[in-house]
Amino acid sequence: MDLSHWIERHARFAPRDVAIRFDGEDLGYAELDDRVRRAAAVLAGLGVRRGDAVAYLGLNHPAVLVLLFACARLGAMLVPLNWRLAPPEHARVLADCPPRVLFVEPGFAGHARSVDGAPAPTDLSVLERDTGGACAAEGRDDAPLLLCYTSGSTGAPKGVVLTQRALQWNAVNSAHMHDLTSSDRILTTLPLFHVGGLNILTTPALRAGARVTLHAKFDPEATFDAIERERITLTVLVPAQLEALMGLPRWRRADLSSLRMITTGSMIVPEAFVRKASERGVPVIQVYGSTETCPIATYLRVGDALRKAGSAGVPALHCEVKVVDADGGEAAPGNDGEILVRGPNVASGYWNAPDETAQTFVDGWYHSGDLGHFDGEGHLHVVARKKDMIISGGENIYPAEVEGVLQECPTIEETCVVGRPDARWGETVVAAVVLKPGCRMTEAEVLALFQGRLARYKQPREVRFLDRLPRSALGKVQKEAVREAVRAAVAEGT
């Protein structure tokens, strides 16, 4: 069976239960099933066959989920495009995997027409047509269903191929992580072009028969409104979103009593941040993974939310995770190494990139490039990306450890630590710092924060003050952009 049977079965059990709430309108499971069937027939009429790609460009919209399940039914593949990209970036993605059809939200039609080589944009209203026909269900669990392009911060974006089987098992892992049931009410504000927005809670909720309240994009006030008015029980908020909410006066008075927990992740989340975010009495649990793991690889459950704050949890119910040293052997507890993941949720590889697939997916294990260790209780602690590690004078320096000291300073809004090439040491540590509005600090005052806190070789040699840090759509700091800004400042002698 293909994943569209999730919707079909819930339509039989509870046809009037709300599946998706969007922009003030409710879409019940029976109506969602009908839309999926109609969309599949429309796609078939447009020439979409098993193995073909269907692209979507626009903000969050129920049509993304309709297209996902319609593609599952046909054995086709959905390519959700990052709407923040520029036309040349979209052109590279669409050239890598030319779609049979490109669906575009009206506000992005002009943008789509400016993308070189892109097919003519198709309006979403086409999906509502009743062709009067039905199409055979040709999807199967090993068929590619989702092609998500990574940010490509170190080069060209890579298309990660996720099968129907991967989404199925990821949903099972999510159900265990969240104790997810049909009575839950989910709020999705993360973009659906990322697996975090699509697969940490949204698709698992539809598998469980729960209600998904979908926002076109994140807005702090609208998030508070939805939580209070709709009695939301579960939501995913990355640290940047939580920071935005906690920065508003409403954070202290908002009624959050319906929330069973908040899930966070997408980056290394310091223990101090988790504890601060938990002060309102809502448990904050962390998930670890990547696009290649669909994304759930490890997680905390609510009972360990505070006891193991700062940990990324234990391997998912249906997933294996190990940490290996430089020789490929399993690292002892407490010793850092590369994090490897294996399981039915892991991607089948990269689209049109056999060499990179062979290097990254070895004997069923996904080599994440992340560095971390297991503690004595088997909880994973992620310390750095391998590519972000700074090597100065032969010593390994993890930026997260340095950033942790800076984040404790009440004058500093945010920070990013990177390495700068150095003729003598190989690299030196540089701290990029954004101060809170109205605050001032000198470089000497920032450097003084490290006295007695970290070994001398780990301490920054210089500080660069920035107005803001460049971030991705998920709020991740784009370290390569920070490195470029540091290099440019050095070249200019500022």
Secondary structure by P-SEA (a helix, b strand, c coil): cccaaaaaaaaaacccccccccccccccaaaaaaaaaaaaaaaaaacccccbbbbbbccccaaaaaaaaaaaaacbbbbbccccccaaaaaaaaaaccccbbbbcccaaaaaaacccccccccccccccccccccccccccccccbbbbcccccccbbbbbbcaaaaaaaaaaaaaaccccccbbbbbcccccccccccccaaaaaaabbbbbccccccaaaaaaaaaaacccbbbbcaaaaaaaaacccccccccccccbbbbccccccaaaaaaaacccbbbbbbbbccccccccbbbccccccccccccccccccbbbbbbcccccccccccccbbbbbcccccccccccaaaaaaccccccccccccccccccbbbbbccccccccccccbbbbaaaaaaaaaaccccccbbbbbcccccccbbbbbbccccccccccaaaaaacccccccccccccbbbbbcbbbbccccccaaaaaaaaaaaaaaacc
